[in-house]
Amino acid sequence: MFSVDTRVKWVGAFVVAFVVLSIPIFTWAVYILLFSILVALCIGSQLSFRQVLKRTLLLEIPLLFILIPLPFINRSLPITTFSILGLAIHISPAELLRVVVLMLRSWLIIFAMVLFTMTTPADEILISLAALGLPVVLVNIILLMWRYLALFITDLQKISSARKLRSISPIKGKRDNGKKFIQNVKSTGSILGSLFVRAYEQSDRVYQAMLLRGFDGTLRSLKNEPLHTTQKFQMMIVLILGFCFIMGAYGIYGN
């Protein structure tokens, strides 16, 4: 998967998302098939499945907090009541199953995107967006932000280290949590303000250096080549497979 063109990977990721969002909600066979294909790609790319799983679950947590209350607040479906420690809890089994399926659908999409990002350098991902029709100005902004983010992180680390070296450790046993909290808020605010000013100044210096080196507003890459016949064929195969999945899902569902 590392050797596949980035634009083909983009098409594959979009096809996975489109298939998952287009098929009927309870088409379990297609979910299992898509999961098997993604696991096979993970193994073929020699990625650690545990690491991939950690990243997908980390991205899934915010959605879990959004969906988990639905079985308890939806009263339009049949309700099951049970008691825990004397507290009556009303839950809708149908809505709970629907939430599980929605979590599965979102997890499959996240799984595909995590595989994409873990097998493709960040520069190639961003540069390939211009070839797919994204405005060049937007691609340049995102790419420059990504490239020079390390500079701002280094500045933040320097400021944090300077703050620690110039700070006095609190006396043990002395309770001044409120005063310490206010002091931390003030110092954090001043650090953020100083970092913003330094980031603005440094971005201007970087821009002037780029102009002196002949920058004309276009970021060029040696890998930004036109699509070859093989890559077009790969995109066509991916699109056909996605269409077959959707047709098969509706065939299984009976519509």
C-alpha positions as CSV (number, residue, x, y, z in Angstrom):
1,M,0.0,0.0,0.0
2,F,3.0,2.3,0.5
3,S,3.8,2.2,-3.3
4,V,0.2,3.0,-4.4
5,D,-0.2,6.6,-5.7
6,T,-1.6,9.0,-3.2
7,R,-4.5,10.0,-5.5
8,V,-5.6,6.4,-5.8
9,K,-5.6,6.2,-2.0
10,W,-7.8,9.3,-1.8
11,V,-10.3,7.6,-4.2
12,G,-10.2,4.5,-2.1
13,A,-10.8,6.4,1.1
14,F,-13.7,8.3,-0.4
15,V,-15.2,5.1,-1.8
16,V,-15.1,3.4,1.6
17,A,-16.8,6.4,3.2
18,F,-19.4,6.7,0.4
19,V,-20.2,2.9,0.6
20,V,-20.5,2.9,4.4
21,L,-22.8,6.0,4.3
22,S,-24.9,4.8,1.3
23,I,-25.8,1.2,2.2
24,P,-28.8,0.3,4.5
25,I,-28.0,0.7,8.1
26,F,-28.3,-3.0,9.1
27,T,-26.4,-4.6,6.2
28,W,-24.0,-6.6,8.4
29,A,-22.4,-8.7,5.6
30,V,-21.0,-5.5,3.9
31,Y,-19.6,-4.3,7.2
32,I,-17.8,-7.6,7.7
33,L,-16.5,-7.6,4.2
34,L,-15.2,-4.0,4.4
35,F,-13.6,-4.7,7.8
36,S,-11.9,-7.8,6.3
37,I,-10.5,-5.8,3.4
38,L,-9.2,-3.0,5.7
39,V,-7.5,-5.6,8.0
40,A,-5.9,-7.2,4.9
41,L,-4.6,-3.8,3.8
42,C,-3.2,-3.2,7.3
43,I,-1.4,-6.5,7.3
44,G,-0.2,-6.0,3.7
45,S,1.2,-2.6,4.7
46,Q,3.1,-4.2,7.7
47,L,1.4,-1.8,10.2
48,S,0.9,-2.7,13.8
49,F,-2.8,-3.5,14.1
50,R,-2.7,-2.5,17.8
51,Q,-1.4,0.9,16.9
52,V,-4.0,1.4,14.2
53,L,-6.7,0.2,16.6
54,K,-5.5,2.7,19.3
55,R,-5.7,5.6,16.8
56,T,-9.1,4.7,15.5
57,L,-10.6,4.3,19.0
58,L,-9.0,7.6,20.1
59,L,-10.9,9.4,17.2
60,E,-14.1,7.4,18.0
61,I,-14.3,8.6,21.6
62,P,-15.9,12.1,20.9
63,L,-18.6,10.5,18.7
64,L,-19.3,7.9,21.5
65,F,-20.1,10.7,23.9
66,I,-22.5,12.2,21.4
67,L,-24.4,9.0,20.6
68,I,-24.4,7.1,23.9
69,P,-27.3,9.2,25.4
70,L,-29.7,8.5,22.5
71,P,-31.0,5.1,23.8
72,F,-31.9,6.8,27.1
73,I,-33.7,9.9,25.8
74,N,-35.5,8.5,22.7
75,R,-39.0,7.6,24.0
76,S,-40.7,7.1,20.5
77,L,-39.5,3.5,20.4
78,P,-40.4,0.5,22.7
79,I,-38.8,1.1,26.1
80,T,-37.2,-1.4,28.5
81,T,-37.0,-0.5,32.1
82,F,-34.6,-2.1,34.6
83,S,-33.3,-1.1,38.0
84,I,-29.8,-0.6,39.2
85,L,-29.2,0.2,42.9
86,G,-32.9,1.3,43.2
87,L,-32.6,3.6,40.3
88,A,-35.0,3.0,37.4
89,I,-33.4,3.3,34.0
90,H,-35.4,3.4,30.7
91,I,-33.6,2.3,27.6
92,S,-34.7,1.7,24.0
93,P,-33.1,-1.6,22.7
94,A,-33.9,-0.6,19.1
95,E,-32.2,2.7,19.5
96,L,-29.2,1.1,21.3
97,L,-28.7,-1.3,18.3
98,R,-28.9,1.7,16.0
99,V,-26.3,3.6,18.0
100,V,-24.0,0.5,17.8
101,V,-24.4,0.4,14.0
102,L,-23.7,4.1,13.7
103,M,-20.5,3.7,15.8
104,L,-19.5,0.8,13.6
105,R,-20.0,2.8,10.4
106,S,-18.0,5.7,11.7
107,W,-15.3,3.4,12.9
108,L,-14.9,1.8,9.5
109,I,-14.5,5.3,7.9
110,I,-12.0,6.3,10.5
111,F,-10.1,3.0,10.0
112,A,-9.8,3.7,6.3
113,M,-8.5,7.2,6.9
114,V,-6.0,6.1,9.6
115,L,-4.6,3.5,7.2
116,F,-4.3,6.2,4.6
117,T,-2.5,8.7,6.8
118,M,-0.2,6.0,8.3
119,T,1.0,4.8,4.8
120,T,1.4,8.2,3.2
121,P,3.7,11.1,4.1
122,A,1.9,14.3,5.1
123,D,3.5,16.3,2.2
124,E,2.2,13.9,-0.4
125,I,-1.3,13.9,1.1
126,L,-1.5,17.7,0.9
127,I,0.1,18.1,-2.5
128,S,-2.2,15.4,-4.0
129,L,-5.2,17.5,-2.9
130,A,-4.3,20.1,-5.5
131,A,-4.4,17.4,-8.2
132,L,-7.9,16.4,-7.0
133,G,-9.2,20.0,-7.6
134,L,-8.8,21.6,-4.2
135,P,-7.9,25.3,-4.5
136,V,-4.1,25.8,-4.7
137,V,-4.1,28.7,-2.2
138,L,-5.8,26.5,0.4
139,V,-3.4,23.7,-0.2
140,N,-0.4,26.0,0.1
141,I,-1.7,27.4,3.4
142,I,-2.3,24.0,4.9
143,L,1.1,22.7,3.7
144,L,3.0,25.7,5.0
145,M,1.3,25.4,8.4
146,W,2.3,21.7,8.5
147,R,5.9,22.3,7.6
148,Y,6.5,25.2,10.0
149,L,4.5,23.8,12.9
150,A,7.8,22.4,14.3
151,L,9.2,25.9,14.6
152,F,6.4,27.1,16.7
153,I,6.5,24.0,18.9
154,T,10.2,24.6,19.4
155,D,9.4,28.2,20.5
156,L,6.8,26.9,22.9
157,Q,9.2,24.5,24.5
158,K,11.8,27.2,24.9
159,I,9.3,29.5,26.6
160,S,8.1,26.7,28.9
161,S,11.7,25.8,29.8
162,A,12.5,29.5,30.6
163,R,9.4,29.7,32.8
164,K,10.4,26.6,34.8
165,L,13.9,27.9,35.3
166,R,12.7,31.3,36.5
167,S,9.9,29.9,38.8
168,I,10.2,29.1,42.5
169,S,8.9,25.7,43.6
170,P,6.0,26.0,46.1
171,I,6.7,25.3,49.7
172,K,5.4,21.9,50.8
173,G,2.6,22.0,53.3
174,K,1.6,25.5,52.4
175,R,-2.0,25.7,51.1
176,D,-2.2,28.4,48.5
177,N,-4.0,26.5,45.7
178,G,-6.2,29.4,44.7
179,K,-3.4,31.9,44.5
180,K,-1.2,29.4,42.6
181,F,-4.1,28.7,40.1
182,I,-4.5,32.4,39.4
183,Q,-0.8,32.8,38.9
184,N,-0.6,29.8,36.5
185,V,-3.5,31.3,34.5
186,K,-1.7,34.7,34.2
187,S,1.6,33.1,33.2
188,T,-0.1,30.8,30.7
189,G,-1.8,33.8,29.2
190,S,1.4,35.8,28.9
191,I,3.1,32.7,27.3
192,L,0.3,32.4,24.7
193,G,0.5,36.1,23.9
194,S,4.3,36.0,23.6
195,L,4.0,32.9,21.4
196,F,1.5,34.6,19.1
197,V,3.7,37.6,18.6
198,R,6.8,35.5,18.0
199,A,4.8,33.3,15.5
200,Y,3.7,36.4,13.6
201,E,7.2,37.8,13.4
202,Q,8.7,34.4,12.5
203,S,6.1,33.8,9.8
204,D,7.0,37.2,8.2
205,R,10.7,36.3,8.3
206,V,10.0,32.9,6.7
207,Y,7.9,34.6,4.0
208,Q,10.6,37.1,3.2
209,A,13.2,34.3,3.0
210,M,10.9,32.4,0.6
211,L,10.5,35.5,-1.7
212,L,14.3,35.9,-1.8
213,R,14.6,32.3,-2.9
214,G,12.2,32.8,-5.8
215,F,8.9,31.7,-4.3
216,D,6.0,32.7,-6.6
217,G,3.0,31.3,-4.7
218,T,3.2,27.8,-6.1
219,L,4.6,24.8,-4.1
220,R,6.1,22.3,-6.5
221,S,6.9,18.7,-5.9
222,L,8.7,16.1,-7.9
223,K,5.9,13.6,-7.2
224,N,3.2,15.7,-8.7
225,E,3.0,13.8,-12.0
226,P,0.1,13.2,-14.3
227,L,-1.9,10.0,-13.8
228,H,-0.6,7.0,-15.7
229,T,-2.8,4.3,-17.2
230,T,-2.1,1.9,-14.3
231,Q,-3.3,4.5,-11.8
232,K,-6.4,5.3,-13.7
233,F,-7.1,1.5,-14.0
234,Q,-6.7,1.2,-10.2
235,M,-9.1,4.1,-9.6
236,M,-11.6,2.4,-11.9
237,I,-11.3,-0.9,-10.1
238,V,-11.9,0.8,-6.8
239,L,-15.0,2.6,-8.1
240,I,-16.4,-0.5,-9.6
241,L,-15.9,-2.4,-6.3
242,G,-17.6,0.3,-4.4
243,F,-20.6,0.2,-6.8
244,C,-20.8,-3.6,-6.4
245,F,-20.8,-3.2,-2.6
246,I,-23.7,-0.8,-2.8
247,M,-25.7,-2.9,-5.2
248,G,-25.0,-6.0,-3.2
249,A,-26.1,-4.3,0.1
250,Y,-29.4,-3.3,-1.4
251,G,-29.8,-6.7,-2.8
252,I,-29.3,-8.3,0.6
253,Y,-31.5,-5.8,2.2
254,G,-34.3,-6.6,-0.3
255,N,-34.8,-3.2,-1.9
